[in-house]
Each structure stands twice: as structure tokens, then as C-alpha cells.
Amino acid sequence: MPANKSGPVPRKKKGRRGRLVAITVVLLLVAGIGFGAFWGVSTVRASFPQTTGSLKLPGLTDPVDVVRDANGIPQIYADTDEDLFRAQGYVQAQDRFWEMDVRRHMTAGRLSEMFGKSQVKTDEFLRTLGWHRVAQQEYDTKLSPSTKKYLQAYSAGVNAYLKDHEGSALSLEYAALDFENDYKPEKWTPADSVAWLKAMAWDLRGNMQEEIDRSLMTSRFTQQQINELYPAYPYRRNKPIVDGGAVDPATKKFTPKGSANATPAGGAVTGLRSQLSSLSKTVNEVPALLGPNGNGIGSNSWVVSGAHTPTGKPLLANDPHLAPQMPSLWYQMGLHCRNTGPKCGYDVSGFTFSGMPGVVIGHNQDISWGMTNLGADVTDLYLEKVNADGYLYDDKQQPFRMRKETIKVAGGGSHQITVRSTNNGPIVSDRDDELGNVGKDAPVGNAAPDRGDGYAVSLRWTALDPGRSMDAVFELNRAHDWTAFRKAAAHFEVPSQNLIYADTKGNIGYQAPGRIPVRGKGDGHFDGTYPAPGWDPRYQWKSYIPQSALPYEYNPERGYIVTANQAVTDEKYPYLITKDWGYGSRSQRINDLIQSKIKDGGKVSTDDMQAFQKDNSSEIARLLTPYLTKIDIKDKYVRDAQQLLEGWDFTQEPDSAAAAYFNAVWRNTLKLAFGNKMPKELRPEGQCLTVRPADETGPADENDKYVRECGERAGDTAQPDGGDRWYEVVRNLLDDPGNAWWKTEDRPGHPGDKNRDQLLAHAMKDARYELTSKLGKNIDNWTWGRLHQMFLKNQTLGTDGPGMLQGLFNRGPWNVGGGEAAVDATGWNAAGGYKVTWVPSMRMVVNLADLDKSRWINLTGASGHAYEAHYYDQTDKWAKGELLSWPYSEDAVKKAGKDTLTLSP
């Protein structure tokens, strides 16, 4: 489909017959390509859900109604809790079973059963982590009886659907899969649902990638240079979430707006170095269902109290930033008890995950809540001294904990692996032959044991211990006040999320939940920024931050709360949450937008909240453009492009030529100043440079020999990624025009840049020629949207399937505005290119004065079935920043309803 400003080219509405003819033509083309089978219209439509009339659903105690609106969004009405969740399982399987099936195979390390030998290495790594094993342990030993009942009911609903559907009747993907193997789905289990929280936790695990990257950087950068690339959080400029507060040293209780006597935790472990390129590759091959891990992944949420709204009641907004995919990760749904009481306690609506009961983000009749990634550092890599019999700890040889895992492979039998674990966790370096080299050169001090052939690497991670996060989902869904909300938050152990709150009585709040480790100090300060020596007891986790000590706010005097992955507290907080916060570009912009509305007694409306979500102002453009426009450019060809920046307001609309050029200049500035100096393990694949060998970090001289090195990192995780950490890096250098980072090496016939202005001029020239090649010579035809495109891809057959299959399941491109670290966070990786790598995956604004006046939008649509009417019917509106009405009350739902299906016992 050709691109345009907001989405695929609009087409005139056709009747049903016209749509079927179009589908038939596509399928005839597919058959002609050589798949050897004809998919008729009946095959395509076989999996479309029944949405009217009645169906039998075994196990129900009373009839359940499923009311769908014009966008196919279901609202379920039942008389018992178990009926409600049984119906939820059935309805989600109707719309999204392929997505659910792939997801559970991923979380269980069983992708090879569906897709063959290409997934074996990924399965090996996932089996080593053991997500599904931990999920089963949670179900068996940790979850409440009521949660277990709900999970069982949900599973029964899914399995009732599976009993009557198979092959293409489940989803078109199964028809395609039949070309490869005879795979058949098995029954759904409660652990399949719980395991999805482990996938969430993996993608939101905090700073593990930064820990790897810092270690890899030691081959080319000094410790001082690495510190410059990871600057301190700018507390004075970008406000933390919680304004003040302190932890009482005696009671370990956090009190907002108190006075803190404790000193901040901190420091850095120096000297640890490990060549972790292979681990990085293995980690990056694990499907990132939420988005590329790192500084970019995050979310916006904020809540404004009634003191600053026209209605006198709060407004709450949320838009999580996740990977663009088809279908969207989210599934909109309402779960309603016809009469709330002991038998049926839920009246909740919002965004769910297919495959998991309950509502993850949304509101009930009394409260609303939103989430952003807290970014807590809940993983540590440990170097381990091992031999065939065990590992060294505290000067003693310890036996491994070992287990066997059998991986079945479609079309290829099966094979077995052995998983070894230490007291720190599973040895992840066992999953790649090259990982035997990890730790060979790690200078860990005189107390380190003989490294022999190198140290192994183990992973300590909070999500590998059973917890109660599934309990927390249901507790949030039925919470009626701040006390119940905080109690639910205490059980939301992993992943650690910033939770914001508002209620219909007018209260607002924030709670930081999660199981966050308290580390030993090692030989100074162990802060989780580098791999640690696993044999030394001083580096062990000692405990976890007490729940009572975790920061919160309730009805703060300023009248609003903003969370957008910035620091949670100021430097005085006595516990270490992380050293790798987001740097606060988005959060401070939201703070400023709210302040601009409420000054002089102004009010923030629902329309304002929606407009804030689409704010696309670029902080780095505001900072860097004045330097760019002052440079004397002699080349008229480049000067013409430079003039685009004069008078630009720093907004990144899809039709903006200035935004296109600035972002190209930013990308080339980062490449020249930092990217070309990175080790190959961090540079994007395919970028080949002639460089001095690794480890030669001193000044170059005439005796240096050069080697040809090509980048090894996937484009969406390469460095420098251009996120707001890099804003801070460049900000710290701008007033030092002679800093070494601005200098590039001399080449025969190509003298290097000697200072800031030479490098920026170089970047402007390179950007001019890059955009000429991508967008044409005429700058009047340049637009940011043509460069910055979003593609929606099916996460299996749409990415790795045959080309024509990809065309059947994928959609796009959309030309979009916004950008990296803007509030409208259509993120892109500056090292890898301009394509959109994460997006506001949904948007919502909840009006606590009248819940029926709330608004929401999903990235794609309710359906996971290609060619079904709701496959991506929300995407054009999403791209334009529009929101749908969000009916909640029974009257509003009935008024918006288009189809009603009755599920009978």
C-alpha cells in the first residue's frame, strides 16, 4: 500500500460482495505464486467470530451476553465471576487465538514445535530462563484460591472454543502453517496465562542491556568516556515523579513530603569487563513482544486532580510505548457483573492481554489506574568460576542445580539440553558456544580466581522467583478506593510498574510497586551497572526494598502527577532503584504542558489531555538547532537544507521538511561523534568501518594498523540510539567545542573534524545527501512522515514467512509524526534508521466525573483475523491522534452496541 500522511490510501466503501471479490483476487494471486493450494473465500472467513445469535458454552451457570460496538469491541455481561472469565476466555479465543497460541509457545520455550529448527536456539535460551516453570510454580504455590478459580474458568472458555474449531477455523495462519507441518494446538492451561507476565517482565526488565553495553564499550572506551556516555540524571531540570518524601530509618516507611536523613545509595563498580557480544546477540534473538529493550521502551501517564479540571473531578491519561505489531498487543474489553455482589464482583473496562483474564489498564465504577515502566534494576549478570562439577562460591566448590529440557522440533524430532544454575540463577552462557569466551579478559582484581578458559555468566532476576502479580491484576480490577489500590499494588511484584490512580471521589495518587533488590556493597558500591563476581558473597542480593518504603504520593499539593519513565525520587532516597532511569525529556514536557494550562487558574479538559498525547515537540531540536543555524555553510546545496531550520518551531508533524532534515542531522551527528567510535558489537549490522583494533584507546599515531570491522547489532537496538540519554550526553558537550568527542580521525585525503562546529557542518552535509538519496533532490518534497514510517507486522508469518504470506498478514506503511523521546513517542533508533520501532500502543483518557465520557483507541483493532472488518479499523484514527468514545454504563453500552451474542449453559 502506498504511504500518505496518515495511513493507507482511503478506499470507497464497498458492499460485502465487493469485499469478497477483492479477497478472492488476492487469494488467486497467492495460489498462482506457487503455494500449491487455493485458499477460497470460505477459508479466509472460516475463523471470523460469530457475534450475533446464541452459542452453547459448557460450564456456564447462567446465560452471558457479549455486546460488540461498531469497532467490534466486546462488553461481557454475566451473573457470576467464573461465568464472566469463562466468557472472556471464549471471546478472546474467537478474536485472537493465533496470537495467544504463539505467545504461550514463546513463554514456554516451545516455538520449535510450531516453526521448526529455526527457533531451537531461542527455545534453548527461554528454557534456560524457565518462564513457564516459574509460572506453574506461582499457580501451584502462590496464587489465591479465587485467582486460581478465575484462571481455571478462563482456560475452560478457551478450551471450549478449541473443541469446536481447528485449522483455518481458528485463524488463517493455521491454514498457512499446514503447508509446513501437521501442528495442532493443545488445551490452554492456567500457567499459559500466568507465563505472559514473565514475557512482560523480560521486555521491561530494566538495565540488563545497558549492563551488557557498558561492558562491551570497555574494548574501545576508557571508564571516564563510558561515564560521559551514561551521565547522571538531571534532577534539577527534569522533575522526579514524587516531589520530596523520606524513609524513616527505623520503621522503613516512606512518607511523602517528609525530611530525609538517610544518605543516597550509589557508587560504581569499576574494573569489571566482559566481552559479552554473544550474550547480547542471544538476548536480542528472544522475541521482544513489547518492544526493543532499552532507553526507548516506556510509557506516558499522568493524572490531573479536579482542582484543575472543568468538572471538579480528575482526568487520567495513559499511553504505553510498545512495539508496533499486528494485531496490537492490547485487546479492549469490558467485564461487567449484571449485579455486583458476593457472587459477582467485577464491573471493569479497559485494555486486556489476549490469553490472560482480567483488565490490565482501565477503570471500574470507582477508580481508574494507568501504568508506565518503572525501570527498576531487577537483573544482574554474575561472572562464575565453573568446572565440570560445579561453581566457586565463598572459596568453596558448590554443586550445580541441574535439570534436563527436551525440545521438540517440527519436522525434526527432538533434542535435549542441560540447564545448569548457581545460587545466582541459570547460567545463560551455556546457550551459545561463543559464550565460552565471556569473561576471559575481565579484570576483577587480585581476589579473583584463576579464570582458566574464562568465566561463565549467570543471571539473577526477580521474575525467576514465584510471585503474586496475577493476584494483583484481579485486586486492581475490583479495588474501590486508595487503600485497596495500594494493597493490590503490593502484590504487583514483577514487572515493576509506576501505578497512577484516580477515583470518582476526587482523589489522585501514585504508587511504586515491585520486588526490587537491595544489593551488597561488594568492594565499595555494587550498583548493578556492570557484571559482578559471583564467587564473592559481598556482591549478593541481601534483601528487597520493603513495600512500606516504596515511594508514593496521594493528593499532592500541586494537583497533578506525571510518570513517563523519569526518576521516581530525588537523590536523597536511601535505596537504589536503578542507575539507568529514562532522562525525563517526555515527563518534563508533560509537566510543562500541564503547567501552561493551569497557570492563572486555567483548567485542563479532556480535549487538552488528548492534545497532550499528540504533542510532538523535539527537545533535542530545541537545544541543538541554534548551534546548527549559526554555522557558516558555504555549499549552497547544503545551505538550502540548513535554511529549513530557520524559524522552525521544533514540532515533528508528518508533513514537516524541517523535522525530516533535523532528525537526519541528529542521526549523522551521533554517528560521527559516537557511533563510528563504538565497538562492532554495538554498531548496526552491515555498517563496516576501517578502524584501529579494539583495546587501542590511546591517541592514534603513524604506527597504528587498521582493521575492517562490521557492525553486529540489530538496527533497533544498536548504539547510539538517539534517545534522551543521548540528549543529555550532547547537552554536556555543547559548551565545550574542543572536546575529544567532537573530533574524528584523519584519513588520507579526508582530514578529520577538529571541533564541534566542523563536526556539525559535516553532519549537515551528510544529512543533505542522505535525504537526497531517500526523498529526492527537491527539499520542497521532503516530509518527516515519508522518512518516518510505521509498519504493522504479524509477529510470526508476517516477519519470517514467505513474501506473499507477509503481504496477507501485514499492513502499512503509515507516515507518522512524533519522534524519539517526544510525548507522541513514535520512537526510532538513530543508529539503525528512521523506521518506527515503538509507538503509543494505545491511548486512553478517563473522565472520573462521567465515565461514559472517557475515550480510548487501540493501535490496530479488536480482531486478529486478516481481512476481518476490525483487523486494523482503528489505525487511521490512531495515526491522526483521534480517540473513540468509550461507553461504560449499561445504557451507554446498549446504545453503542451493534451485535449481541448470547452464550448459554
Helices and strands as residue ranges (DSSP letters): H 16-30, I 31-35, H 41-45, E 53-56, E 64-69, E 74-78, H 81-107, H 112-115, G 116-119, H 120-129, H 131-141, H 145-163, G 167-169, H 172-177, H 190-203, H 208-217, H 223-229, E 246-247, E 254-255, H 277-285, E 298-304, G 306-308, E 315-322, E 330-337, E 347-353, E 361-364, E 367-373, E 379-384, E 390-393, E 396-399, E 401-409, E 413-422, E 425-426, G 428-431, G 433-437, E 456-461, G 462-464, H 469-478, H 482-490, E 497-503, E 508-511, E 517-519, E 532-533, G 537-539, E 541-544, G 547-549, E 552-554, E 560-563, H 585-598, G 599-601, H 606-613, H 619-630, H 636-642, G 643-645, H 657-673, G 675-677, E 688-691, E 707-710, H 724-731, G 740-742, H 756-775, G 779-781, H 784-787, E 789-792, H 797-800, H 803-809, E 811-815, E 839-840, E 842-847, G 851-853, E 855-858, H 875-880, E 884-885, H 890-896, E 897-904
